[in-house]
Amino acid sequence: MTTFVRGNASRQRGEEGESTSFWTGRGELLVGMLVGSIGGFLLVRTASMDVPSSVSFLGPRFFPAVVGALLVVLGISLAVRVALAGHRTGTADAATEEPAGATGSGSEWKPLLLTAATLVAHLALLRTAGWIVAGALLFWGVSCALGSEHRLRDLGISVIVSSAVQLAFSAGLGLSLPSGLLLEVL
């Protein structure tokens, strides 16, 4: 019944002359365009990479090209999904239904800003603190930003995952990630 009442109330607000912008409910379209643009940029930069002719098929261009292509497909699919959902007007969708105490349908900026701050801290600490510390901070910060309430457990899992990535890169691929302070300690 509340869905019916909310649907009628939203239709009445739209009929009363409340001006709605083209971007109302279409914020994901910007995200889709941004993701697609990043994928396109990655594909262009990968294609212009100088690689010796002796490199095999799975050389330094392969994985960035796969990631770039996947980003383009993801961006296009998100934009299409938002565009196709845009023709529905006046009906209350169960996925977009607001809780009873909600006052607006804005974006949640706190997780986005916390994730961005965590990424900036990761980039700033990568060379000095090393991959294990910076990676653990990145994984832990994103889990906290996305709402996890188990902070200590998440910190432990983050250290284990970043250590496993360090071992996989050094032992499995023969690449060394920055070791930072841990090189001096060990």
Secondary structure, 3 states (H helix, E strand, C coil): CHHHHHHHHHHHHHHCCCCCCCCCCCHHHHHHHHHHHHHHHHHHHHHCCCCCCCCCCCCCCHHHHHHHHHHHHHHHHHHHHHHHHCCCCCCCCHHHCCCCCCCCCCCCHHHHHHHHHHHHHHHHHHHHHCHHHHHHHHHHHHHHHCCCCCHHHHHHHHHHHHHHHHHHHHHHCCCCCCCCHHHHHC
